[in-house]
Structure formats: structure tokens, C-alpha cells
Amino acid sequence: APAPGRVVRALHRAVEAARSPSPAPNSGPPPSRTRTEEVLSRLRGCQARLTNTPLDPGAVRAMDDAAHTLCVLMGRPSAHQAVLAAERHLAGTA
């Protein structure tokens, strides 16, 4: 059976992110710790919601929105890189 469309799209984005050279991190001032913690917490809440209701389109949209927001905030091309950057920023090691 073919994979669901959202899985295929996520895999495509992951492959493209892996093939693309990583841009230099934001050269501007870092985001505030408060905003970083807020967006990272929202992403983790969306992950929990999506785990509980994986077929809920609202949960999928909320997760995509939170991941995109964190990517833009941290200046990273993938959600994984953005989460790592946010965690380093909050730990004070960025």
C-alpha cells in the first residue's frame, strides 16, 4: 500500500534538507529566551497531541505551524536542527 501523502511529503522535506547545505545561523541578535521557550513548548505540545490523535488534520496543521515557526525563529532549515538550536540557546551553550 502506498504511504500516506503527509508521510511522503515529510520524507521529501527531510531528504531535501539533508541534501541542502546548511545556511549560516542568523547573524542578527538571537531570539529572546522567553520566545524560544514559548515556541519550543508549543512544538512539544503539538507533538503530544499528534501522538494521541495522529489522523487529526488540526493536529497535523498545528504541528507543521509550530515546526515552521521554530525553524524561522532559530534560522534553521529543518525542525530537528531548530529544536537542537533552541535547546542549546536555552541551555546557554549557543
C-alpha positions in Angstrom: 0.0 0.0 0.0 1.3 3.5 -0.8 2.4 5.7 2.2 0.0 8.5 3.2 0.6 11.8 1.5 1.8 13.6 4.6 4.4 10.9 5.2 5.7 11.2 1.6 5.8 15.0 2.0 7.7 14.8 5.3 10.2 12.3 3.8 10.7 14.6 0.8 11.3 17.6 3.0 13.8 15.6 5.2 15.7 14.4 2.1 15.9 18.0 0.7 17.0 19.4 4.0 19.7 16.7 4.2 20.9 17.5 0.7 20.9 21.2 1.1 23.9 23.0 2.5 23.1 24.4 5.9 22.8 28.2 5.8 24.8 30.2 8.3 22.9 30.7 11.5 21.2 34.0 11.9 23.7 36.8 12.0 21.2 39.0 13.8 20.6 39.1 17.5 19.4 35.8 19.0 15.7 35.4 19.8 14.7 36.1 23.4 14.9 33.1 25.7 11.2 33.6 26.6 10.1 33.5 23.0 12.3 30.5 22.3 10.9 28.6 25.3 7.3 29.5 24.3 7.7 28.2 20.7 9.6 25.1 21.8 6.9 24.3 24.4 4.2 24.8 21.8 6.0 22.4 19.4 6.3 19.8 22.2 2.6 20.2 23.0 1.8 19.7 19.3 3.9 16.5 19.2 2.0 15.1 22.2 -1.3 16.0 20.6 -0.3 14.4 17.3 0.9 11.3 19.1 -2.6 10.9 20.7 -4.5 11.8 17.5 -2.3 11.1 14.5 -5.1 11.3 12.0 -6.5 14.7 13.2 -5.9 17.2 10.5 -5.9 20.0 13.0 -3.1 18.3 15.0 -1.1 17.9 11.8 -1.6 21.6 10.9 -0.7 22.7 14.4 2.5 20.6 14.3 3.5 22.0 10.9 2.9 25.5 12.1 4.8 25.1 15.3 7.7 23.4 13.5 7.8 26.2 10.8 7.7 28.9 13.4 10.7 27.4 15.3 12.7 27.0 12.1 12.2 30.6 11.2 12.9 31.8 14.8 16.1 29.8 15.0 17.1 30.3 11.4 17.4 26.6 10.7 16.2 24.7 7.6 14.7 21.7 9.5 12.7 21.2 12.6 15.3 18.8 14.0 18.0 21.4 13.6 15.8 24.1 15.0 15.0 22.1 18.1 18.7 21.4 18.7 19.5 25.1 18.3 16.6 26.1 20.6 17.8 23.7 23.3 21.3 25.0 23.0 20.1 28.6 23.2 18.0 27.8 26.3 20.9 26.0 27.9 23.2 29.0 27.3 25.5 27.0 25.1 24.6 28.5 21.7 
